[in-house]
Amino acid sequence: MTFAGLFRRAAPEALKHQRKVAILGAAGGIGQPLALLMKLNPLVSSLSLYDIANTPGVAADVSHANTRAEVVGYAGDEQLGEALKGADVVIIPAGVPRKPGMTRDDLFNINAGIVKSLCTAIAKHCPEAVINMISNPVNSTVPIAAEVFKKANMYDPKKLFGVTTLDVVRARTFYAAKKGLSVEDVDVPVVGGHAGVTILPLFSQATPKATLTDEEIDALTKRTQDGGTEVVQAKAGKGSATLSMAYAGALFAESCLKGLNGESGVVECSYVASTVTDLPFFSSKVRLGKNGVEEVLGLGALSEYEKKALEAMKPELKSSIQKGIDFANQN
């Protein structure tokens, strides 16, 4: 799958659907390019852009692109409900990047609080929407969202997704470059979570199949896990992966829209409520449809390297999940 489809005319039957997409955090580093990419997607008929400030300007700018979607910008707590009303897909890149002197716990508490308040509003104003969670740490923010929806009696595990597509995008890019393959034809499943060692690309299942040495597999795995750090270092600490994350977020949102529209055979990796392992949330391939998750697919055959990595990640992923649950229930 490539992003080229977003720039072509959609099939006439796809345009019959009126689909509203809301982006929460639309004035930020991820939100702005994501807003542009969703404006370019012919499956979107209405684009709602929300942030605490500056969104009307972003909306005015993006709205001038001559594509189907009508764009409205909303700012401030008092406009959040209107921004969400009638949304089919809600994408949440809201949050703050880590700043000098800020601990990981500081960052967690800020972003977790933002996610909790936004999900409380979603439960009230568009409880049927499909949720695409980008706000980090995804391993914890998805469990936070689940707890918020449970308290509101609005939890549907089929409609809550942690967006791990950037890990897939990176694995495809790095694998294709290493083996001299056409990147548009490459696929690499990525399972587990969305941080560090919890990210596990399954190069044994990559297509097209290419021979990798043990050293290459280890190097590609670590590069996929450390892709975010690679970008932060390249930006000399003055930014993180915003553009590639927006691209990945737009890819996943497009697949959600295709599923909602009844297109068959839409499969993506995503961090969802799962029984694939003994953990309550886990990223693996899922089949998307009119109700969100139609089926959570199994892991398939794993190499010995992948089996060891899977077992090694579980304690950290379990801890991150519990941290999110505890935050939602204690605050």
C-alpha positions as CSV (number, residue, x, y, z in Angstrom):
1,M,0.0,0.0,0.0
2,T,1.2,3.5,-0.8
3,F,-0.1,7.0,-0.2
4,A,-0.6,7.6,-4.0
5,G,-4.2,6.7,-3.7
6,L,-4.9,9.9,-1.7
7,F,-4.0,12.0,-4.7
8,R,-6.2,10.2,-7.2
9,R,-9.8,10.6,-7.8
10,A,-11.8,8.3,-5.6
11,A,-14.2,5.7,-7.2
12,P,-17.7,7.2,-7.6
13,E,-19.2,4.8,-5.1
14,A,-16.7,6.0,-2.4
15,L,-17.9,9.6,-2.9
16,K,-21.5,8.6,-2.0
17,H,-20.4,8.5,1.6
18,Q,-20.4,11.6,3.7
19,R,-17.6,11.2,6.1
20,K,-16.5,13.7,8.8
21,V,-13.0,13.4,10.2
22,A,-12.0,15.4,13.3
23,I,-8.4,16.1,14.2
24,L,-7.8,17.0,17.8
25,G,-4.5,18.8,18.1
26,A,-4.7,20.2,14.5
27,A,-2.5,23.2,15.1
28,G,0.5,21.2,16.3
29,G,3.6,19.8,14.5
30,I,1.8,16.6,13.6
31,G,-1.7,18.1,13.3
32,Q,-1.0,20.6,10.6
33,P,0.5,18.3,8.0
34,L,-2.1,15.7,9.0
35,A,-4.8,18.2,8.3
36,L,-3.4,18.9,4.9
37,L,-3.2,15.2,4.0
38,M,-6.7,14.5,5.1
39,K,-7.9,17.5,3.1
40,L,-6.3,15.8,0.1
41,N,-8.2,12.6,0.7
42,P,-11.3,12.3,-1.5
43,L,-13.0,10.0,1.1
44,V,-13.3,12.9,3.5
45,S,-16.3,15.2,3.0
46,S,-16.0,17.2,6.2
47,L,-12.8,18.0,8.0
48,S,-13.0,19.4,11.6
49,L,-9.8,20.9,13.0
50,Y,-9.6,21.4,16.8
51,D,-6.9,22.7,19.1
52,I,-6.7,25.0,22.1
53,A,-5.6,27.9,19.9
54,N,-4.6,28.9,16.3
55,T,-6.9,26.4,14.6
56,P,-9.0,28.9,12.6
57,G,-5.8,30.0,10.8
58,V,-4.8,26.5,10.0
59,A,-8.3,25.7,8.8
60,A,-8.4,28.8,6.6
61,D,-5.1,27.9,5.1
62,V,-5.9,24.2,4.4
63,S,-9.4,25.1,3.1
64,H,-8.0,26.8,0.1
65,A,-6.9,23.4,-1.4
66,N,-9.3,22.6,-4.2
67,T,-10.5,19.2,-2.9
68,R,-13.9,17.9,-1.7
69,A,-13.6,18.3,2.1
70,E,-15.2,21.3,3.7
71,V,-13.0,22.5,6.5
72,V,-13.9,24.2,9.8
73,G,-11.5,25.2,12.6
74,Y,-12.5,25.2,16.2
75,A,-10.5,26.5,19.2
76,G,-10.9,26.3,23.0
77,D,-12.8,24.1,25.3
78,E,-16.2,25.7,24.5
79,Q,-15.9,24.6,20.9
80,L,-14.8,21.0,21.4
81,G,-18.3,19.6,21.4
82,E,-19.2,21.2,18.1
83,A,-15.9,20.0,16.5
84,L,-16.7,16.4,17.5
85,K,-20.4,16.4,16.6
86,G,-21.2,13.9,13.9
87,A,-17.6,12.7,13.5
88,D,-17.0,9.3,11.9
89,V,-13.3,9.2,12.6
90,V,-11.5,11.2,15.4
91,I,-7.7,11.4,15.1
92,I,-5.8,12.5,18.2
93,P,-2.3,13.8,17.8
94,A,-2.8,16.3,20.7
95,G,-0.1,16.6,23.3
96,V,3.2,18.3,24.0
97,P,6.7,17.2,22.9
98,R,9.3,16.5,25.5
99,K,11.2,19.7,26.4
100,P,14.6,20.3,28.1
101,G,14.3,19.6,31.8
102,M,11.1,17.6,31.4
103,T,11.1,14.1,32.8
104,R,9.3,11.2,31.1
105,D,6.8,11.2,34.0
106,D,6.2,15.0,33.5
107,L,5.5,14.3,29.8
108,F,3.3,11.4,30.6
109,N,1.2,13.3,33.1
110,I,0.6,16.2,30.7
111,N,-0.3,14.1,27.7
112,A,-2.3,11.6,29.7
113,G,-4.4,14.4,31.1
114,I,-5.0,15.8,27.6
115,V,-6.1,12.5,26.3
116,K,-8.4,11.8,29.2
117,S,-10.2,15.1,28.8
118,L,-10.5,14.7,25.0
119,C,-11.9,11.2,25.4
120,T,-14.4,12.4,27.9
121,A,-15.7,14.8,25.3
122,I,-15.7,12.1,22.6
123,A,-17.8,9.9,24.8
124,K,-20.3,12.7,25.2
125,H,-20.5,14.1,21.6
126,C,-19.6,11.3,19.2
127,P,-19.5,8.0,21.0
128,E,-19.9,6.0,17.8
129,A,-16.8,7.4,16.2
130,V,-13.7,5.4,15.3
131,I,-10.8,6.7,17.4
132,N,-7.2,6.9,16.0
133,M,-4.9,7.5,19.0
134,I,-1.5,9.1,18.0
135,S,-0.8,10.9,21.3
136,N,2.2,9.3,23.0
137,P,2.8,7.2,24.9
138,V,0.4,5.1,22.8
139,N,1.1,2.0,24.9
140,S,-0.6,3.9,27.8
141,T,-2.9,6.4,26.2
142,V,-5.0,3.7,24.5
143,P,-5.7,2.0,27.9
144,I,-6.5,5.5,29.3
145,A,-9.1,6.1,26.6
146,A,-10.6,2.6,27.2
147,E,-11.1,3.4,30.9
148,V,-12.7,6.8,30.1
149,F,-15.1,5.2,27.7
150,K,-15.9,2.4,30.2
151,K,-16.8,4.9,32.9
152,A,-19.1,6.6,30.4
153,N,-20.6,3.3,29.4
154,M,-19.5,4.0,25.8
155,Y,-16.6,1.6,25.4
156,D,-16.5,-0.3,22.1
157,P,-13.1,-2.0,21.8
158,K,-13.7,-2.4,18.0
159,K,-13.5,1.3,17.6
160,L,-10.4,2.2,19.6
161,F,-7.1,2.1,17.7
162,G,-3.5,3.0,18.7
163,V,-1.8,4.2,15.5
164,T,1.4,2.2,15.1
165,T,1.6,2.7,11.4
166,L,4.8,4.8,11.6
167,D,6.6,1.7,12.8
168,V,5.3,-0.2,9.8
169,V,6.3,2.7,7.4
170,R,9.8,2.8,8.9
171,A,10.3,-1.0,8.7
172,R,9.2,-1.0,5.0
173,T,11.5,1.9,4.2
174,F,14.6,0.4,6.0
175,Y,14.0,-3.1,4.7
176,A,13.5,-1.9,1.1
177,A,16.7,0.2,1.2
178,K,18.8,-2.6,2.7
179,K,17.7,-5.2,0.1
180,G,17.4,-2.9,-2.9
181,L,13.6,-3.4,-3.3
182,S,11.0,-1.1,-4.6
183,V,9.5,0.4,-1.4
184,E,6.0,0.7,-2.9
185,D,5.8,-3.1,-3.1
186,V,7.2,-3.9,0.3
187,D,5.2,-4.9,3.4
188,V,6.5,-5.7,6.9
189,P,4.1,-6.5,9.8
190,V,5.0,-4.8,13.1
191,V,3.6,-6.2,16.3
192,G,3.7,-5.4,20.0
193,G,3.5,-1.8,21.1
194,H,4.7,1.6,20.0
195,A,7.8,2.4,22.0
196,G,11.4,1.1,22.1
197,V,11.7,-2.7,22.6
198,T,7.9,-3.1,22.4
199,I,8.1,-2.5,18.7
200,L,8.8,-5.8,16.9
201,P,9.0,-5.8,13.1
202,L,8.5,-9.3,11.7
203,F,11.1,-9.4,9.0
204,S,10.6,-13.1,8.7
205,Q,7.1,-12.3,7.2
206,A,8.3,-9.4,5.0
207,T,7.2,-9.4,1.4
208,P,8.8,-9.6,-1.1
209,K,10.9,-12.2,0.6
210,A,14.6,-11.4,0.8
211,T,17.4,-13.2,2.6
212,L,18.6,-11.3,5.7
213,T,21.6,-12.3,7.9
214,D,21.1,-12.4,11.7
215,E,23.2,-9.2,11.9
216,E,20.9,-7.4,9.3
217,I,17.8,-8.5,11.1
218,D,19.1,-7.2,14.4
219,A,20.2,-3.9,12.9
220,L,16.9,-3.4,11.0
221,T,14.9,-4.2,14.2
222,K,16.9,-1.8,16.3
223,R,16.7,1.0,13.7
224,T,12.9,0.5,13.5
225,Q,12.7,0.7,17.3
226,D,14.9,3.8,17.4
227,G,13.5,5.6,14.4
228,G,12.1,8.4,16.6
229,T,15.4,9.0,18.2
230,E,17.1,9.1,14.8
231,V,14.8,12.0,13.8
232,V,15.2,13.9,17.1
233,Q,19.0,13.7,16.8
234,A,18.9,14.8,13.1
235,K,16.8,17.8,14.2
236,A,19.3,18.6,16.9
237,G,16.8,18.2,19.7
238,K,14.5,20.9,18.2
239,G,11.8,18.6,17.0
240,S,10.6,15.1,16.6
241,A,9.0,12.9,13.9
242,T,6.1,15.1,12.9
243,L,6.0,14.8,9.1
244,S,6.5,11.1,8.9
245,M,3.9,10.6,11.7
246,A,1.4,12.8,9.9
247,Y,1.9,10.6,6.8
248,A,1.5,7.4,8.7
249,G,-1.6,8.8,10.5
250,A,-3.2,9.7,7.2
251,L,-2.5,6.2,5.8
252,F,-4.2,4.6,8.8
253,A,-7.1,7.0,8.8
254,E,-7.7,6.3,5.1
255,S,-7.8,2.5,5.8
256,C,-10.4,3.2,8.6
257,L,-12.5,5.2,6.1
258,K,-12.3,2.4,3.6
259,G,-13.4,-0.1,6.2
260,L,-16.3,2.1,7.3
261,N,-17.4,2.5,3.6
262,G,-17.6,-1.3,3.3
263,E,-14.4,-2.0,1.3
264,S,-13.2,-5.5,1.8
265,G,-9.8,-6.8,2.5
266,V,-8.5,-3.8,4.4
267,V,-5.8,-5.0,6.8
268,E,-3.5,-2.8,8.9
269,C,-1.3,-3.3,12.0
270,S,-2.7,-1.5,15.0
271,Y,-2.6,-1.5,18.8
272,V,-6.0,-2.7,20.0
273,A,-7.8,-4.7,22.6
274,S,-6.5,-8.1,21.9
275,T,-6.3,-11.8,23.0
276,V,-3.4,-12.6,20.7
277,T,-1.2,-12.6,23.8
278,D,-1.8,-12.6,27.5
279,L,-1.7,-8.8,27.4
280,P,-5.0,-6.8,27.2
281,F,-3.7,-4.5,24.4
282,F,-1.3,-5.5,21.6
283,S,-0.5,-4.5,18.1
284,S,-1.0,-7.0,15.3
285,K,-2.7,-7.1,12.0
286,V,-6.4,-6.3,12.1
287,R,-9.0,-6.5,9.5
288,L,-11.0,-3.3,9.3
289,G,-14.7,-2.9,8.4
290,K,-17.9,-1.1,9.0
291,N,-17.7,-1.6,12.7
292,G,-14.0,-0.8,13.1
293,V,-12.1,-3.9,14.0
294,E,-13.7,-6.9,12.2
295,E,-11.1,-9.4,13.2
296,V,-7.8,-9.3,15.2
297,L,-5.4,-11.6,13.2
298,G,-2.8,-13.9,14.8
299,L,0.9,-13.4,14.7
300,G,1.7,-16.2,12.2
301,A,4.9,-18.1,12.3
302,L,7.7,-16.3,14.2
303,S,11.4,-16.8,13.9
304,E,13.4,-17.7,17.1
305,Y,14.7,-14.2,17.2
306,E,11.2,-12.8,17.1
307,K,9.9,-15.3,19.7
308,K,12.6,-14.1,22.1
309,A,12.0,-10.5,21.4
310,L,8.2,-11.0,22.0
311,E,8.8,-12.5,25.4
312,A,11.4,-9.8,26.3
313,M,9.0,-6.9,25.5
314,K,6.0,-8.2,27.5
315,P,7.0,-6.9,31.0
316,E,7.6,-3.4,29.7
317,L,4.3,-3.4,27.6
318,K,2.4,-4.8,30.6
319,S,3.8,-2.0,32.8
320,S,2.8,0.7,30.3
321,I,-0.7,-0.6,30.0
322,Q,-1.1,-0.7,33.8
323,K,0.3,2.8,34.1
324,G,-2.4,4.1,31.8
325,I,-5.2,2.2,33.6
326,D,-3.9,3.5,37.0
327,F,-3.8,7.1,35.7
328,A,-7.4,6.9,34.3
329,N,-8.7,5.5,37.6
330,Q,-6.7,7.6,40.1
331,N,-7.2,11.0,38.6
